[in-house]
Amino acid sequence: MKYLSIESELNYSKKRYEFTKEIESIFVKNNYIQIKPSIFEDYDNFKSINKRIPTESMVKVVSDKILIMRPDITTSIIKSLIPRWEEDLVLKLFYHSTVYKNEGREGIKEIIQFGCEYLGEKSIEADREIVHMSLDILYKFGERFILEIGNSNYIEGLLKEFRLKEHEESKLKNLILRKNKIEIKSYIKKFKVEEKIKETLLNLFELNGTIEEVLVKANKLYKNDLMEKGLKEIQEIAKLISKSNYKKYINCDLSMVGKFDYYEGIMIKGYYSNVYKEILSGGRYDRLTEEFGKRVPAIGFCIDVDGLMEASKDRS
């Protein structure tokens, strides 16, 4: 970020500090403990887990092997903790750190993130707590926001029917992420699956609205066991927020695809009306922990602090 003067830079730093303290107070109130993640990741390991992240966007460091400056804090935390995991351990952690992205001619971008990880708790209560904390934070900085809720099991179950190769799945997910229905329709013509399955994929972007509306629409379309599991998980979240004052801020989107490939279950994305990018993102990622030796229940989210400040610039 460029500043007009030293004074404006210091004022921005002061405001950012105040914002982080407000976010931190919510985590501390919910008994989360701060952790400091490692700055470096092994390039090959990270790429094997997150196949859809463009390698050119990674900030690489060459020593005796290729390392990258972390593009994702969750992977860094899981890599550190899971190999040492103890049975029946439950951890509630938060962090305030930086991720790095190579933006070509514009150089390396540093993105300050705040986030939390709830590890070892497999009940729906963990999902409920994460959803409510994300709503608490978004509401604290302005009332013109939406928290979108999706479920990766629904998408994964649907794509499973196409028996895709790795590169085909990656392409289709990227098309879904961009909501490019025309290109999706053209791309799936070559796959020999039942028309009702293709029709469900082409209707994916219509599965957007209140949770109740989306569940009614989805139950009229094709479902397999994994898709059904995703719908039931969203229904459980609907029960938990049905009596909440936050219900009007919730939108369900079954076409939601995560930027990272490790999500498995509930996913969330937070937006403000005056900023055209996601400010908060996260979800359940139990399968990421398996990559490091042990399956552990895991859910969390991260916040783009500078994006949050931009969205809240009119806050008094």
Phi and psi in degrees as a GROMACS rama.xvg file:
@    title "Ramachandran Plot"
@    xaxis  label "Phi"
@    yaxis  label "Psi"
@TYPE xy
-97.4721  141.912  LYS-2
-117.615  148.003  TYR-3
-75.0082  -26.9321  LEU-4
-156.332  167.34  SER-5
-61.659  -40.0794  ILE-6
-61.3142  -42.8075  GLU-7
-66.2921  -35.6721  SER-8
-64.2711  -43.8031  GLU-9
-67.948  -36.8532  LEU-10
-64.9734  -39.2644  ASN-11
-65.3123  -42.2361  TYR-12
-62.7104  -39.1236  SER-13
-64.004  -43.9988  LYS-14
-66.1904  -41.3643  LYS-15
-60.6673  -42.3456  ARG-16
-59.7017  -43.5347  TYR-17
-63.6266  -40.5454  GLU-18
-62.3781  -46.9074  PHE-19
-63.4187  -34.1657  THR-20
-67.7915  -36.0524  LYS-21
-67.4061  -41.6955  GLU-22
-65.645  -44.9042  ILE-23
-57.3781  -37.8135  GLU-24
-62.2573  -33.3464  SER-25
-70.133  -42.3106  ILE-26
-63.6871  -45.8643  PHE-27
-62.9653  -40.444  VAL-28
-58.5705  -31.6011  LYS-29
-95.2163  15.6456  ASN-30
69.5267  35.6188  ASN-31
-92.3173  145.204  TYR-32
-112.383  138.036  ILE-33
-74.2696  142.051  GLN-34
-132.828  149.419  ILE-35
-108.891  110.183  LYS-36
-79.1189  159.268  PRO-37
-69.9937  150.328  SER-38
-85.8589  -23.5179  ILE-39
-110.408  148.012  PHE-40
-127.95  150.391  GLU-41
-72.848  125.408  ASP-42
-58.1613  -49.6664  TYR-43
-63.9171  -42.2617  ASP-44
-64.2541  -45.2719  ASN-45
-64.1164  -43.5545  PHE-46
-65.8198  -34.9777  LYS-47
-66.628  -27.9134  SER-48
-87.6659  -38.5697  ILE-49
-116.149  76.9842  ASN-50
-71.0858  -22.3431  LYS-51
-91.6065  -1.62836  ARG-52
-80.2711  120.544  ILE-53
-60.2814  131.509  PRO-54
-64.2791  -28.4918  THR-55
-69.4987  -16.461  GLU-56
-85.2701  -6.89599  SER-57
-88.0863  142.727  MET-58
-92.9215  107.003  VAL-59
-95.2683  144.902  LYS-60
-128.91  126.916  VAL-61
-105.415  121.883  VAL-62
-125.674  -119.485  SER-63
-79.4969  -13.2908  ASP-64
-148.749  171.343  LYS-65
-84.1255  124.347  ILE-66
-115.266  162.236  LEU-67
-128.273  147.639  ILE-68
-75.8889  129.12  MET-69
-50.2698  124.745  ARG-70
-91.2172  -5.33256  PRO-71
-154.217  127.606  ASP-72
-82.0084  -33.5101  ILE-73
-57.8843  -46.8218  THR-74
-58.4116  -40.9521  THR-75
-62.1456  -43.2936  SER-76
-67.4722  -45.4732  ILE-77
-63.9292  -40.8837  ILE-78
-59.1176  -36.3058  LYS-79
-76.0538  -38.3057  SER-80
-92.9224  -40.7126  LEU-81
-62.8459  -39.6044  ILE-82
-60.8133  -19.0272  PRO-83
-108.715  14.1203  ARG-84
-65.7766  138.733  TRP-85
-107.904  144.789  GLU-86
-58.1184  139.192  GLU-87
66.8566  14.5715  ASP-88
-77.6446  137.912  LEU-89
-127.816  125.367  VAL-90
-125.203  137.376  LEU-91
-120.654  109.921  LYS-92
-123.401  150.872  LEU-93
-135.893  160.519  PHE-94
-141.895  157.521  TYR-95
-136.638  103.303  HIS-96
-152.152  -166.635  SER-97
-128.418  140.052  THR-98
-112.672  159.09  VAL-99
-125.373  138.902  TYR-100
-138.519  132.548  LYS-101
-86.8408  116.398  ASN-102
-108.437  33.2135  GLU-103
65.5458  -122.209  GLY-104
-61.8484  -27.2877  ARG-105
-78.8601  -10.5633  GLU-106
89.5522  -161.703  GLY-107
-86.3707  127.76  ILE-108
-102.242  130.666  LYS-109
-102.386  123.633  GLU-110
-115.2  116.959  ILE-111
-81.5052  125.708  ILE-112
-123.377  144.987  GLN-113
-114.053  142.44  PHE-114
-164.462  176.358  GLY-115
-143.616  155.572  CYS-116
-135.297  129.354  GLU-117
-113.282  107.237  TYR-118
-115.218  137.327  LEU-119
93.291  -3.94907  GLY-120
-108.278  110.714  GLU-121
-93.4788  -4.63008  LYS-122
-78.3298  164.57  SER-123
-63.1159  -19.8298  ILE-124
-62.9874  -31.7384  GLU-125
-66.2307  -43.6909  ALA-126
-59.7416  -45.129  ASP-127
-59.4476  -45.7462  ARG-128
-63.5018  -42.7468  GLU-129
-65.5544  -43.3114  ILE-130
-62.187  -44.6132  VAL-131
-68.6806  -37.1734  HIS-132
-65.8117  -39.8313  MET-133
-63.1433  -39.178  SER-134
-66.8505  -40.4141  LEU-135
-58.1572  -43.4948  ASP-136
-69.6737  -47.1048  ILE-137
-60.2165  -42.8768  LEU-138
-66.5475  -34.6513  TYR-139
-61.1415  -29.2544  LYS-140
-107.475  12.1253  PHE-141
147.807  148.12  GLY-142
-97.4754  -3.59465  GLU-143
-97.1442  71.7052  ARG-144
-140.035  165.407  PHE-145
-134.435  135.786  ILE-146
-106.025  113.798  LEU-147
-88.9289  139.25  GLU-148
-122.016  129.579  ILE-149
-132.573  -172.701  GLY-150
-151.05  120.175  ASN-151
-67.0473  -25.0984  SER-152
-63.5618  -32.3815  ASN-153
-66.5805  -49.0692  TYR-154
-63.9085  -46.553  ILE-155
-62.0536  -40.6405  GLU-156
-63.5895  -40.0794  GLY-157
-68.1227  -46.5833  LEU-158
-67.7257  -26.7339  LEU-159
-58.6557  -31.9019  LYS-160
-67.4526  -20.0342  GLU-161
-87.0702  -7.43448  PHE-162
49.752  57.5378  ARG-163
-81.9481  146.562  LEU-164
-76.1233  165.222  LYS-165
-56.2167  -47.6466  GLU-166
-69.1019  -30.2077  HIS-167
-69.5932  -42.0765  GLU-168
-63.7361  -41.6994  GLU-169
-60.6105  -44.616  SER-170
-64.4646  -44.3019  LYS-171
-65.8235  -39.0862  LEU-172
-64.4026  -39.1033  LYS-173
-66.6707  -35.1456  ASN-174
-66.9068  -39.6484  LEU-175
-66.0784  -41.469  ILE-176
-58.7253  -37.9307  LEU-177
-86.6118  -1.64684  ARG-178
55.7222  43.4683  LYS-179
-95.5535  81.5689  ASN-180
-64.9407  -37.7554  LYS-181
-62.036  -46.3655  ILE-182
-71.8759  -32.9242  GLU-183
-62.024  -46.0561  ILE-184
-58.906  -41.4297  LYS-185
-68.7617  -40.9054  SER-186
-68.3855  -38.7474  TYR-187
-82.5972  -1.3627  ILE-188
-60.3577  -31.3406  LYS-189
-78.0277  -12.4682  LYS-190
-90.3045  133.341  PHE-191
-91.2665  84.1851  LYS-192
-131.328  163.75  VAL-193
-60.4592  146.817  GLU-194
-60.9958  -32.8611  GLU-195
-66.756  -27.5983  LYS-196
-74.3778  -44.4205  ILE-197
-61.1369  -40.4474  LYS-198
-62.9145  -37.5895  GLU-199
-64.6144  -42.3094  THR-200
-62.9196  -41.0148  LEU-201
-71.9536  -20.0971  LEU-202
-92.86  4.64301  ASN-203
-56.5582  -41.0429  LEU-204
-74.9503  -9.93722  PHE-205
-83.2388  -13.1509  GLU-206
-86.0114  64.9929  LEU-207
-144.74  127.01  ASN-208
154.74  -151.692  GLY-209
-66.9182  155.881  THR-210
-57.6073  -42.1992  ILE-211
-62.4173  -44.4174  GLU-212
-63.0023  -43.6206  GLU-213
-66.3645  -41.427  VAL-214
-63.8215  -38.9642  LEU-215
-61.8269  -46.7677  VAL-216
-63.6224  -44.9516  LYS-217
-65.4134  -34.0043  ALA-218
-73.21  -9.13478  ASN-219
-93.1949  -8.56508  LYS-220
-104.116  177.785  LEU-221
-61.9603  141.28  TYR-222
-142.433  142.289  LYS-223
-114.48  -174.718  ASN-224
-61.9112  -41.6868  ASP-225
-69.1688  -38.5287  LEU-226
-64.4001  -40.7356  MET-227
-61.9028  -39.1486  GLU-228
-61.1758  -43.1093  LYS-229
-60.9605  -42.6177  GLY-230
-65.6364  -38.473  LEU-231
-66.0989  -37.0521  LYS-232
-65.9979  -37.6634  GLU-233
-69.3037  -35.9184  ILE-234
-63.2147  -37.2362  GLN-235
-63.7397  -41.2332  GLU-236
-63.4761  -38.8913  ILE-237
-59.4449  -40.0453  ALA-238
-63.9714  -38.6614  LYS-239
-70.7283  -29.2064  LEU-240
-105.193  1.3242  ILE-241
-59.8831  -31.9321  SER-242
-104.88  10.7251  LYS-243
-86.5833  150.474  SER-244
-68.1781  -12.8596  ASN-245
-86.8856  -2.77503  TYR-246
-54.5737  -37.3746  LYS-247
-69.0767  -13.8216  LYS-248
-94.1714  0.320883  TYR-249
-97.3816  133.554  ILE-250
-129.687  139.263  ASN-251
-104.217  134.788  CYS-252
-138.387  102.742  ASP-253
-77.6719  -5.50946  LEU-254
-89.9848  3.33234  SER-255
-62.1948  128.499  MET-256
-123.205  132.892  VAL-257
-77.529  151.761  GLY-258
-65.2302  -34.2074  LYS-259
-102.226  152.405  PHE-260
-86.5872  0.55537  ASP-261
-90.8365  0.493598  TYR-262
-71.5731  144.417  TYR-263
-148.494  86.257  GLU-264
123.221  -141.026  GLY-265
-61.0722  138.341  ILE-266
-131.603  147.63  MET-267
-135.872  148.001  ILE-268
-142.647  132.941  LYS-269
-111.619  135.36  GLY-270
-133.119  147.398  TYR-271
-106.967  154.043  TYR-272
-69.1042  -22.1885  SER-273
-101.586  6.95716  ASN-274
-132.741  128.024  VAL-275
-93.5908  52.8857  TYR-276
-160.702  161.495  LYS-277
-74.0963  137.028  GLU-278
-98.7581  -30.324  ILE-279
-134.71  139.506  LEU-280
-152.147  151.27  SER-281
171.96  -163.1  GLY-282
153.893  -168.081  GLY-283
-89.9137  136.916  ARG-284
-142.154  46.4638  TYR-285
-53.2563  -38.2975  ASP-286
-70.7694  -20.604  ARG-287
-62.1337  -38.0355  LEU-288
-63.6453  -30.1906  THR-289
-61.8156  -30.3721  GLU-290
-62.8062  -18.4021  GLU-291
-115.039  20.1519  PHE-292
111.064  -13.198  GLY-293
-156.096  135.807  LYS-294
-82.4885  119.753  ARG-295
-130.563  133.753  VAL-296
-57.8616  133.742  PRO-297
-152.214  133.166  ALA-298
-151.063  148.595  ILE-299
-175.211  -176.732  GLY-300
-154.005  163.039  PHE-301
-129.274  157.758  CYS-302
-125.87  132.591  ILE-303
-81.5286  104.455  ASP-304
-64.8552  -44.2524  VAL-305
-65.5735  -36.6684  ASP-306
-64.2399  -39.7852  GLY-307
-63.2987  -40.4336  LEU-308
-65.3006  -39.1997  MET-309
-64.4616  -41.9943  GLU-310
-67.0861  -26.4529  ALA-311
-106.781  19.2011  SER-312
-65.9819  -20.0795  LYS-313
-93.243  0.829079  ASP-314
-67.344  132.598  ARG-315
